[in-house]
Amino acid sequence: MPVNRRSVTIMSTSGTEMSKYSDTVRGDSFYGYADGLHTVQTVYDQYVGRFHVQGTLSIDPQTEDDWFDIIPASTTGKSFNTGGFIQFNADKPAAGSEAYTFQGNFTHIRTFMDRRHMADGITYDPSYGKINTVILSS
């Protein structure tokens, strides 16, 4: 019997937004897959800020308390810190494509582009760059 795996765009361009959650998509566990293997590909364009990958075990997540940060492995050698995010600073913005792999029986997955800690946390500056796209494969 063939395994029906999928890849889906969960965030399109971030444009001038300071912080943005991706769409929430169903993870492996929702479909009954036992391996829990997921990969997120992010395409950055001189991006400055934090990037989180989040999961939940809830079948129907309703509040922020349902979500937690996942610490994936980077395929490019850049590491997520123990705070649950990878940070790109103005002196070394993220550019190009990076992939992050993680394993767990999550029912839903989302990502979070976070710049609340920058300047006033609200006003976008073009030097902050953007995220062009985020794709999840599970």
C-alpha positions, 0 to 999 in steps of 0.5 A, spaced: 500 500 500 502 506 498 504 512 503 500 518 501 505 523 504 505 531 502 508 537 502 504 544 503 506 551 503 504 554 510 506 561 509 507 565 503 511 572 503 511 575 510 511 582 506 512 588 511 509 584 517 513 584 523 511 578 526 506 572 523 504 565 524 503 560 519 497 557 517 496 551 522 496 544 518 495 537 520 501 533 522 503 526 522 500 524 528 493 526 525 493 521 519 496 516 524 503 515 521 507 513 526 514 515 524 513 523 526 518 525 521 517 532 518 521 537 515 520 545 514 523 548 508 524 556 509 526 561 504 529 567 507 530 574 503 535 578 508 531 576 514 532 579 521 528 576 527 527 569 530 523 563 527 520 558 531 517 551 529 511 549 533 507 543 535 501 541 539 498 534 541 491 537 541 486 534 536 483 541 536 488 547 538 484 553 541 489 557 545 496 559 545 497 554 551 495 548 546 502 550 542 509 549 544 516 550 541 519 544 537 527 544 537 529 541 530 535 540 527 538 544 521 540 541 515 545 547 514 548 547 521 545 553 524 542 551 531 535 552 534 537 555 541 534 552 548 529 558 547 526 554 541 528 559 536 533 560 531 535 568 531 538 572 525 541 578 527 542 584 522 550 583 522 548 576 519 541 576 516 538 569 513 538 569 505 536 563 501 533 556 503 534 552 509 531 546 511 529 543 519 527 536 520 524 534 527 520 528 529 514 527 533 507 525 533 504 532 533 497 533 531 498 540 528 504 544 526 505 551 525 511 556 524 512 563 527 516 569 524 517 573 531 520 580 531 516 582 537 523 584 540 526 588 535 525 596 536 518 597 538 516 591 535 510 594 531 514 598 526 517 595 520 523 597 517 525 594 510 532 592 513 529 587 516 528 583 510 522 578 509 521 570 509 518 568 502 515 562 503 515 556 508 513 549 506 512 543 510 513 536 508 510 530 512 
